[in-house]
Amino acid sequence: MGRPYIALAGAALVIAGIVVFAAGGQPRSDAVSTGPSSSVAAVAGSTPPPSAPAASPTLAPIADGYRVQVPRLGIDLPIAEGDVERDVVVQQTPENFAFHLPGTAVPGEGGNTYLYAHARRGMFLTLWNARVGDEVFVSTPAGTALKYVVTEVHPRVSPDDTSWIQPSPTERLTLQTSTGPDRTDPRFVVVAAPV
C-alpha cells in the first residue's frame, strides 16, 4: 500500500465526495485560511510543492481504540479504518465514527494522518466552526493523548484537489468533511500540527 494506492484512494475520495451533508445550513463564510497552501493556492489539479521525504510513517490500517476530540467544537468520535469501496464506490459511509483514510499515516507516527466524517450533528458538522488555535486530541489504544493545534482552515477545497491526502515531511492531522450533498460540492479541510 504505497503512494500509488494513496493517489488512487485520493482521486476516488475527491471525485466521489465520501462525506454526505445532511444537517442543513451552510459553512461559515468567514473561516480562516493560513499558510502557503490556502484554498486560493489549492486549485483543481494542482500539484503539491516538492518536499523532503516523510519520516517513515506507519501506513498500516489504524488499530481499534483511537479517538479524535476537538473539545471547543464538541467533537468526540472513535476512529475506524476507512473503506474506499464502501465509502466511495457504494456511498455507504457509516455514521458516528471518524474514518482514517487507508494509506495515510497513523497518528503519532509522523507524516499526514487524514481523517474524515459526515457533516452531521455529533460528527464533523461543527468542524465548520474550527479556528486557528483550536486544540485537537487523538487518544491512542495505549491511553496516550496526542495533542495537536489547528494551523489552517480551508472552507472551500475543490473536490478535485488531492494534495491534502499526500504524504507530508512533518507530522500533521488533516480533518475533512463536506459542505453539501453533491459530489461536486467543496470539501471543508482543517489541518492541525502536533504540539
VOVODREN-857483 format. One line per field, with one value per atom (N, C-alpha, C): atom name; x, z, y; residue number from 1; residue in three letters. Coordinates in steps of 0.2 Angstrom, whole numbers, plus 5000, padded with zeros to 4 digits. Example, Ala and Ser with C-alpha at 12.3 -4.5 7.8 and 13.67 -1.06 7.14 Angstrom:
<zafis>
name (N	CA	C	N	CA	C)
east (5066	5062	5066	5064	5068	5064)
up (5039	5039	5039	5035	5036	5039)
north (4972	4978	4984	4989	4995	5000)
resi (1	1	1	2	2	2)
resn (ALA	ALA	ALA	SER	SER	SER)
</zafis>
This chain:
<zafis>
name (N	CA	C	N	CA	C	N	CA	C	N	CA	C	N	CA	C	N	CA	C	N	CA	C	N	CA	C	N	CA	C	N	CA	C	N	CA	C	N	CA	C	N	CA	C	N	CA	C	N	CA	C	N	CA	C	N	CA	C	N	CA	C	N	CA	C	N	CA	C	N	CA	C	N	CA	C	N	CA	C	N	CA	C	N	CA	C	N	CA	C	N	CA	C	N	CA	C	N	CA	C	N	CA	C	N	CA	C	N	CA	C	N	CA	C	N	CA	C	N	CA	C	N	CA	C	N	CA	C	N	CA	C	N	CA	C	N	CA	C	N	CA	C	N	CA	C	N	CA	C	N	CA	C	N	CA	C	N	CA	C	N	CA	C	N	CA	C	N	CA	C	N	CA	C	N	CA	C	N	CA	C	N	CA	C	N	CA	C	N	CA	C	N	CA	C	N	CA	C	N	CA	C	N	CA	C	N	CA	C	N	CA	C	N	CA	C	N	CA	C	N	CA	C	N	CA	C	N	CA	C	N	CA	C	N	CA	C	N	CA	C	N	CA	C	N	CA	C	N	CA	C	N	CA	C	N	CA	C	N	CA	C	N	CA	C	N	CA	C	N	CA	C	N	CA	C	N	CA	C	N	CA	C	N	CA	C	N	CA	C	N	CA	C	N	CA	C	N	CA	C	N	CA	C	N	CA	C	N	CA	C	N	CA	C	N	CA	C	N	CA	C	N	CA	C	N	CA	C	N	CA	C	N	CA	C	N	CA	C	N	CA	C	N	CA	C	N	CA	C	N	CA	C	N	CA	C	N	CA	C	N	CA	C	N	CA	C	N	CA	C	N	CA	C	N	CA	C	N	CA	C	N	CA	C	N	CA	C	N	CA	C	N	CA	C	N	CA	C	N	CA	C	N	CA	C	N	CA	C	N	CA	C	N	CA	C	N	CA	C	N	CA	C	N	CA	C	N	CA	C	N	CA	C	N	CA	C	N	CA	C	N	CA	C	N	CA	C	N	CA	C	N	CA	C	N	CA	C	N	CA	C	N	CA	C	N	CA	C	N	CA	C	N	CA	C	N	CA	C	N	CA	C	N	CA	C	N	CA	C	N	CA	C	N	CA	C	N	CA	C	N	CA	C	N	CA	C	N	CA	C	N	CA	C	N	CA	C	N	CA	C	N	CA	C	N	CA	C	N	CA	C	N	CA	C	N	CA	C	N	CA	C	N	CA	C	N	CA	C	N	CA	C	N	CA	C	N	CA	C	N	CA	C	N	CA	C	N	CA	C	N	CA	C	N	CA	C	N	CA	C	N	CA	C	N	CA	C	N	CA	C	N	CA	C	N	CA	C	N	CA	C	N	CA	C	N	CA	C	N	CA	C	N	CA	C	N	CA	C	N	CA	C	N	CA	C	N	CA	C	N	CA	C	N	CA	C	N	CA	C	N	CA	C	N	CA	C	N	CA	C	N	CA	C	N	CA	C	N	CA	C	N	CA	C	N	CA	C	N	CA	C	N	CA	C	N	CA	C	N	CA	C)
east (5004	5000	5004	5008	5012	5008	5012	5010	5005	5005	5000	4993	4993	4987	4984	4988	4986	4983	4986	4984	4977	4977	4970	4965	4966	4961	4959	4964	4963	4959	4960	4956	4949	4948	4942	4938	4941	4938	4936	4940	4938	4933	4933	4928	4922	4922	4915	4912	4916	4914	4911	4915	4913	4909	4909	4906	4899	4894	4887	4885	4882	4880	4872	4870	4863	4860	4864	4862	4859	4859	4856	4861	4860	4864	4870	4874	4880	4886	4892	4898	4899	4903	4904	4908	4906	4909	4915	4916	4922	4928	4928	4933	4940	4945	4952	4956	4960	4965	4972	4976	4983	4988	4994	4999	4999	5004	5006	5001	4997	4993	4985	4984	4977	4973	4966	4961	4963	4965	4967	4972	4977	4983	4981	4975	4973	4968	4970	4965	4965	4960	4959	4965	4967	4973	4980	4980	4986	4991	4997	5002	5005	5005	5008	5016	5018	5026	5030	5036	5040	5042	5043	5045	5050	5053	5058	5054	5057	5054	5051	5045	5042	5046	5046	5050	5047	5046	5044	5038	5032	5026	5023	5020	5016	5010	5010	5005	5000	5000	4996	4989	4984	4977	4978	4973	4973	4970	4973	4971	4964	4960	4955	4957	4953	4954	4957	4957	4959	4953	4953	4948	4950	4946	4948	4943	4946	4942	4944	4939	4940	4935	4938	4934	4929	4932	4928	4923	4923	4918	4913	4915	4911	4911	4917	4918	4922	4919	4922	4920	4924	4922	4927	4925	4930	4933	4939	4942	4942	4939	4939	4943	4945	4949	4943	4945	4940	4940	4936	4935	4933	4938	4937	4931	4930	4924	4918	4917	4911	4910	4915	4914	4913	4917	4917	4913	4914	4910	4903	4902	4895	4891	4895	4892	4889	4891	4888	4893	4895	4900	4895	4897	4894	4894	4889	4889	4892	4893	4896	4903	4907	4914	4917	4924	4928	4932	4934	4937	4944	4949	4956	4957	4959	4960	4965	4964	4969	4975	4981	4987	4990	4986	4989	4992	4996	5000	4995	4997	4994	4996	4991	4993	4999	5003	5009	5015	5014	5020	5023	5021	5024	5021	5021	5018	5011	5007	5000	4995	4991	4985	4979	4975	4969	4963	4959	4953	4947	4941	4935	4929	4924	4917	4912	4906	4900	4899	4896	4895	4888	4887	4881	4882	4877	4877	4880	4885	4888	4894	4895	4901	4905	4906	4911	4907	4901	4897	4900	4902	4905	4912	4915	4921	4921	4915	4914	4916	4916	4917	4924	4928	4935	4939	4943	4948	4955	4959	4966	4967	4971	4972	4968	4963	4959	4963	4962	4965	4962	4966	4963	4967	4964	4967	4965	4970	4969	4972	4967	4968	4971	4976	4978	4976	4976	4974	4978	4984	4988	4986	4981	4979	4983	4987	4991	4987	4987	4983	4988	4988	4992	4988	4992	4989	4991	4986	4988	4984	4986	4983	4982	4976	4974	4978	4981	4985	4982	4978	4975	4967	4963	4956	4955	4952	4951	4943	4939	4932	4929	4933	4930	4936	4938	4943	4939	4942	4939	4939	4934	4934	4939	4942	4947	4954	4955	4961	4963	4968	4970	4977	4979	4985	4984	4979	4978	4979	4979	4980	4987	4991	4998	5002	5007	5012	5015	5017	5020	5026	5031	5038	5038	5032	5032	5025	5024	5018	5012	5007	5001	4994	4989	4982	4978	4975	4971	4964	4959	4952	4948	4943	4939	4932	4927	4920	4918	4911	4908	4905	4903	4899	4893	4891	4885	4884	4878	4876	4879	4881	4883	4891	4892	4900	4904	4901	4904	4905	4902	4902	4909	4912	4918	4919	4925	4926	4928	4927	4930	4936	4941	4948	4951	4953	4956	4963	4968	4975	4977	4980	4982	4989	4994	5000	5001	5006	5007	5010	5009	5012	5015)
up (5000	5000	5000	4995	4994	4991	4988	4986	4980	4976	4971	4974	4979	4982	4985	4988	4991	4985	4980	4974	4972	4971	4969	4974	4980	4985	4985	4985	4985	4979	4973	4967	4968	4971	4972	4977	4982	4988	4985	4982	4980	4974	4970	4964	4967	4972	4974	4980	4983	4989	4994	4998	5003	5008	5010	5016	5014	5017	5015	5020	5017	5021	5022	5028	5030	5035	5038	5044	5042	5036	5034	5036	5033	5035	5030	5031	5026	5031	5028	5032	5033	5038	5039	5033	5031	5026	5028	5035	5037	5040	5038	5040	5038	5042	5041	5037	5033	5029	5031	5033	5034	5031	5030	5027	5020	5017	5010	5006	5009	5005	5006	5006	5007	5001	5002	4997	4990	4990	4984	4980	4983	4980	4979	4982	4981	4976	4970	4964	4961	4958	4955	4950	4951	4948	4950	4955	4957	4960	4960	4962	4968	4974	4980	4978	4982	4981	4983	4980	4982	4989	4992	4999	5001	5007	5009	5011	5010	5012	5019	5020	5027	5031	5037	5042	5043	5038	5038	5042	5041	5045	5044	5049	5048	5043	5038	5033	5034	5039	5041	5043	5043	5045	5052	5054	5061	5065	5071	5076	5079	5082	5086	5092	5095	5101	5100	5094	5093	5094	5096	5096	5094	5091	5089	5093	5096	5100	5099	5098	5097	5102	5109	5114	5113	5110	5109	5104	5099	5094	5096	5102	5104	5100	5097	5093	5097	5097	5101	5098	5094	5090	5090	5090	5089	5081	5080	5074	5071	5065	5062	5056	5053	5047	5041	5037	5031	5026	5022	5017	5010	5006	4999	4996	4995	4991	4995	5001	5005	5005	5006	5007	5001	4996	4989	4984	4983	4977	4979	4985	4986	4990	4992	4996	5002	5006	5012	5018	5019	5025	5031	5036	5042	5046	5051	5055	5062	5065	5072	5073	5068	5068	5063	5065	5060	5057	5051	5047	5045	5046	5044	5037	5032	5025	5025	5022	5021	5017	5019	5016	5018	5023	5026	5033	5036	5042	5048	5053	5059	5064	5068	5072	5077	5077	5081	5078	5072	5069	5064	5063	5058	5052	5048	5041	5042	5037	5036	5038	5043	5045	5043	5039	5036	5038	5042	5045	5042	5040	5038	5041	5041	5044	5041	5042	5039	5043	5039	5041	5045	5050	5054	5061	5064	5072	5075	5080	5083	5080	5074	5070	5068	5062	5060	5058	5059	5057	5060	5066	5070	5067	5063	5061	5057	5054	5050	5055	5061	5066	5068	5065	5068	5067	5071	5071	5072	5069	5070	5078	5081	5088	5092	5089	5092	5094	5099	5101	5099	5096	5094	5097	5100	5103	5100	5099	5097	5103	5105	5110	5107	5109	5107	5111	5108	5112	5118	5119	5125	5130	5128	5133	5132	5128	5127	5123	5125	5122	5118	5111	5106	5105	5107	5106	5100	5096	5090	5091	5087	5087	5079	5078	5071	5069	5063	5060	5053	5050	5044	5044	5041	5040	5033	5029	5022	5020	5020	5020	5013	5007	5001	4996	4998	4994	4989	4983	4977	4978	4976	4976	4972	4967	4963	4966	4971	4974	4979	4976	4980	4985	4984	4988	4996	4998	5006	5008	5004	5006	5005	5002	5001	5007	5007	5012	5014	5020	5022	5025	5025	5028	5035	5038	5045	5047	5054	5056	5056	5054	5054	5054	5056	5056	5051	5046	5042	5043	5044	5045	5040	5037	5031	5032	5030	5030	5023	5022	5016	5018	5013	5013	5010	5007	5003	5001	4999	4997	4991	4987	4980	4980	4975	4974	4972	4969	4967	4972	4977	4982	4985	4987	4990	4997	4999	5005	5010	5016	5022	5025	5025	5027	5033	5038	5044	5045	5045	5047	5054	5057	5064	5064	5068	5069	5077	5078	5085	5089	5095	5100	5106)
north (4994	5000	5006	5008	5013	5019	5024	5030	5029	5024	5023	5022	5018	5017	5023	5028	5034	5038	5039	5043	5040	5034	5031	5032	5031	5032	5040	5044	5051	5053	5051	5053	5050	5044	5042	5046	5048	5051	5058	5062	5069	5069	5064	5063	5061	5056	5054	5057	5061	5065	5061	5057	5052	5054	5061	5063	5066	5064	5066	5072	5077	5083	5081	5082	5080	5085	5089	5093	5100	5102	5109	5114	5120	5126	5126	5131	5132	5133	5131	5133	5140	5142	5149	5152	5158	5161	5165	5166	5169	5165	5159	5154	5157	5155	5157	5152	5155	5150	5154	5150	5152	5148	5150	5146	5146	5143	5143	5139	5135	5130	5132	5139	5141	5139	5140	5137	5141	5147	5150	5146	5144	5140	5133	5131	5124	5123	5124	5124	5117	5115	5109	5107	5101	5098	5101	5105	5107	5102	5103	5098	5101	5097	5100	5101	5106	5108	5102	5101	5096	5097	5091	5092	5086	5087	5082	5075	5069	5063	5063	5060	5060	5055	5055	5051	5044	5040	5033	5032	5036	5035	5028	5025	5019	5020	5016	5016	5010	5007	5001	5004	4999	5002	5004	5008	5011	5005	5004	4999	5002	4997	4999	5003	5007	5011	5018	5021	5028	5032	5038	5043	5050	5054	5061	5065	5070	5075	5082	5087	5094	5097	5098	5100	5106	5111	5118	5116	5112	5110	5105	5101	5096	5090	5089	5083	5078	5072	5066	5060	5057	5051	5046	5039	5034	5034	5032	5032	5025	5024	5017	5018	5012	5012	5013	5018	5019	5013	5013	5008	5011	5012	5015	5013	5006	5003	5005	5004	5006	5013	5017	5024	5028	5026	5030	5027	5021	5017	5016	5013	5011	5017	5022	5028	5026	5022	5019	5021	5027	5028	5028	5024	5023	5030	5030	5036	5035	5040	5040	5038	5039	5037	5043	5044	5047	5041	5042	5037	5039	5034	5035	5033	5037	5036	5031	5025	5020	5022	5021	5023	5029	5033	5038	5036	5041	5039	5038	5034	5033	5039	5042	5047	5046	5051	5050	5046	5044	5040	5045	5051	5055	5055	5060	5061	5064	5063	5066	5060	5061	5057	5061	5057	5060	5057	5061	5058	5062	5058	5061	5058	5062	5060	5065	5062	5066	5073	5077	5084	5083	5080	5079	5081	5082	5084	5077	5079	5073	5070	5073	5070	5077	5078	5083	5090	5090	5096	5103	5102	5108	5110	5105	5107	5113	5115	5121	5127	5127	5132	5132	5128	5127	5134	5135	5142	5140	5143	5143	5143	5138	5138	5133	5131	5126	5119	5117	5110	5104	5099	5093	5088	5083	5077	5071	5066	5060	5055	5051	5046	5040	5037	5030	5024	5018	5012	5012	5014	5014	5019	5023	5028	5035	5035	5042	5047	5053	5058	5062	5062	5066	5073	5078	5085	5088	5091	5095	5102	5107	5113	5115	5117	5119	5125	5124	5129	5132	5128	5130	5128	5132	5131	5133	5128	5129	5127	5132	5130	5128	5129	5128	5124	5118	5115	5111	5112	5108	5101	5097	5090	5087	5091	5088	5088	5092	5093	5088	5084	5078	5079	5086	5087	5086	5086	5086	5079	5074	5067	5065	5069	5067	5066	5062	5062	5069	5070	5077	5075	5080	5079	5079	5082	5083	5080	5078	5076	5081	5079	5083	5079	5082	5079	5083	5080	5083	5080	5085	5083	5085	5081	5083	5081	5086	5084	5088	5087	5090	5097	5100	5107	5106	5101	5100	5093	5091	5084	5081	5086	5083	5082	5077	5075	5081	5086	5092	5097	5097	5102	5102	5108	5109	5105	5103	5100	5105	5104	5108	5104	5107	5104	5108	5105	5108	5104	5108	5105	5107	5102	5103	5100	5103	5101	5099	5094	5092	5098	5097	5102	5098)
resi (1	1	1	2	2	2	3	3	3	4	4	4	5	5	5	6	6	6	7	7	7	8	8	8	9	9	9	10	10	10	11	11	11	12	12	12	13	13	13	14	14	14	15	15	15	16	16	16	17	17	17	18	18	18	19	19	19	20	20	20	21	21	21	22	22	22	23	23	23	24	24	24	25	25	25	26	26	26	27	27	27	28	28	28	29	29	29	30	30	30	31	31	31	32	32	32	33	33	33	34	34	34	35	35	35	36	36	36	37	37	37	38	38	38	39	39	39	40	40	40	41	41	41	42	42	42	43	43	43	44	44	44	45	45	45	46	46	46	47	47	47	48	48	48	49	49	49	50	50	50	51	51	51	52	52	52	53	53	53	54	54	54	55	55	55	56	56	56	57	57	57	58	58	58	59	59	59	60	60	60	61	61	61	62	62	62	63	63	63	64	64	64	65	65	65	66	66	66	67	67	67	68	68	68	69	69	69	70	70	70	71	71	71	72	72	72	73	73	73	74	74	74	75	75	75	76	76	76	77	77	77	78	78	78	79	79	79	80	80	80	81	81	81	82	82	82	83	83	83	84	84	84	85	85	85	86	86	86	87	87	87	88	88	88	89	89	89	90	90	90	91	91	91	92	92	92	93	93	93	94	94	94	95	95	95	96	96	96	97	97	97	98	98	98	99	99	99	100	100	100	101	101	101	102	102	102	103	103	103	104	104	104	105	105	105	106	106	106	107	107	107	108	108	108	109	109	109	110	110	110	111	111	111	112	112	112	113	113	113	114	114	114	115	115	115	116	116	116	117	117	117	118	118	118	119	119	119	120	120	120	121	121	121	122	122	122	123	123	123	124	124	124	125	125	125	126	126	126	127	127	127	128	128	128	129	129	129	130	130	130	131	131	131	132	132	132	133	133	133	134	134	134	135	135	135	136	136	136	137	137	137	138	138	138	139	139	139	140	140	140	141	141	141	142	142	142	143	143	143	144	144	144	145	145	145	146	146	146	147	147	147	148	148	148	149	149	149	150	150	150	151	151	151	152	152	152	153	153	153	154	154	154	155	155	155	156	156	156	157	157	157	158	158	158	159	159	159	160	160	160	161	161	161	162	162	162	163	163	163	164	164	164	165	165	165	166	166	166	167	167	167	168	168	168	169	169	169	170	170	170	171	171	171	172	172	172	173	173	173	174	174	174	175	175	175	176	176	176	177	177	177	178	178	178	179	179	179	180	180	180	181	181	181	182	182	182	183	183	183	184	184	184	185	185	185	186	186	186	187	187	187	188	188	188	189	189	189	190	190	190	191	191	191	192	192	192	193	193	193	194	194	194	195	195	195)
resn (MET	MET	MET	GLY	GLY	GLY	ARG	ARG	ARG	PRO	PRO	PRO	TYR	TYR	TYR	ILE	ILE	ILE	ALA	ALA	ALA	LEU	LEU	LEU	ALA	ALA	ALA	GLY	GLY	GLY	ALA	ALA	ALA	ALA	ALA	ALA	LEU	LEU	LEU	VAL	VAL	VAL	ILE	ILE	ILE	ALA	ALA	ALA	GLY	GLY	GLY	ILE	ILE	ILE	VAL	VAL	VAL	VAL	VAL	VAL	PHE	PHE	PHE	ALA	ALA	ALA	ALA	ALA	ALA	GLY	GLY	GLY	GLY	GLY	GLY	GLN	GLN	GLN	PRO	PRO	PRO	ARG	ARG	ARG	SER	SER	SER	ASP	ASP	ASP	ALA	ALA	ALA	VAL	VAL	VAL	SER	SER	SER	THR	THR	THR	GLY	GLY	GLY	PRO	PRO	PRO	SER	SER	SER	SER	SER	SER	SER	SER	SER	VAL	VAL	VAL	ALA	ALA	ALA	ALA	ALA	ALA	VAL	VAL	VAL	ALA	ALA	ALA	GLY	GLY	GLY	SER	SER	SER	THR	THR	THR	PRO	PRO	PRO	PRO	PRO	PRO	PRO	PRO	PRO	SER	SER	SER	ALA	ALA	ALA	PRO	PRO	PRO	ALA	ALA	ALA	ALA	ALA	ALA	SER	SER	SER	PRO	PRO	PRO	THR	THR	THR	LEU	LEU	LEU	ALA	ALA	ALA	PRO	PRO	PRO	ILE	ILE	ILE	ALA	ALA	ALA	ASP	ASP	ASP	GLY	GLY	GLY	TYR	TYR	TYR	ARG	ARG	ARG	VAL	VAL	VAL	GLN	GLN	GLN	VAL	VAL	VAL	PRO	PRO	PRO	ARG	ARG	ARG	LEU	LEU	LEU	GLY	GLY	GLY	ILE	ILE	ILE	ASP	ASP	ASP	LEU	LEU	LEU	PRO	PRO	PRO	ILE	ILE	ILE	ALA	ALA	ALA	GLU	GLU	GLU	GLY	GLY	GLY	ASP	ASP	ASP	VAL	VAL	VAL	GLU	GLU	GLU	ARG	ARG	ARG	ASP	ASP	ASP	VAL	VAL	VAL	VAL	VAL	VAL	VAL	VAL	VAL	GLN	GLN	GLN	GLN	GLN	GLN	THR	THR	THR	PRO	PRO	PRO	GLU	GLU	GLU	ASN	ASN	ASN	PHE	PHE	PHE	ALA	ALA	ALA	PHE	PHE	PHE	HIS	HIS	HIS	LEU	LEU	LEU	PRO	PRO	PRO	GLY	GLY	GLY	THR	THR	THR	ALA	ALA	ALA	VAL	VAL	VAL	PRO	PRO	PRO	GLY	GLY	GLY	GLU	GLU	GLU	GLY	GLY	GLY	GLY	GLY	GLY	ASN	ASN	ASN	THR	THR	THR	TYR	TYR	TYR	LEU	LEU	LEU	TYR	TYR	TYR	ALA	ALA	ALA	HIS	HIS	HIS	ALA	ALA	ALA	ARG	ARG	ARG	ARG	ARG	ARG	GLY	GLY	GLY	MET	MET	MET	PHE	PHE	PHE	LEU	LEU	LEU	THR	THR	THR	LEU	LEU	LEU	TRP	TRP	TRP	ASN	ASN	ASN	ALA	ALA	ALA	ARG	ARG	ARG	VAL	VAL	VAL	GLY	GLY	GLY	ASP	ASP	ASP	GLU	GLU	GLU	VAL	VAL	VAL	PHE	PHE	PHE	VAL	VAL	VAL	SER	SER	SER	THR	THR	THR	PRO	PRO	PRO	ALA	ALA	ALA	GLY	GLY	GLY	THR	THR	THR	ALA	ALA	ALA	LEU	LEU	LEU	LYS	LYS	LYS	TYR	TYR	TYR	VAL	VAL	VAL	VAL	VAL	VAL	THR	THR	THR	GLU	GLU	GLU	VAL	VAL	VAL	HIS	HIS	HIS	PRO	PRO	PRO	ARG	ARG	ARG	VAL	VAL	VAL	SER	SER	SER	PRO	PRO	PRO	ASP	ASP	ASP	ASP	ASP	ASP	THR	THR	THR	SER	SER	SER	TRP	TRP	TRP	ILE	ILE	ILE	GLN	GLN	GLN	PRO	PRO	PRO	SER	SER	SER	PRO	PRO	PRO	THR	THR	THR	GLU	GLU	GLU	ARG	ARG	ARG	LEU	LEU	LEU	THR	THR	THR	LEU	LEU	LEU	GLN	GLN	GLN	THR	THR	THR	SER	SER	SER	THR	THR	THR	GLY	GLY	GLY	PRO	PRO	PRO	ASP	ASP	ASP	ARG	ARG	ARG	THR	THR	THR	ASP	ASP	ASP	PRO	PRO	PRO	ARG	ARG	ARG	PHE	PHE	PHE	VAL	VAL	VAL	VAL	VAL	VAL	VAL	VAL	VAL	ALA	ALA	ALA	ALA	ALA	ALA	PRO	PRO	PRO	VAL	VAL	VAL)
</zafis>
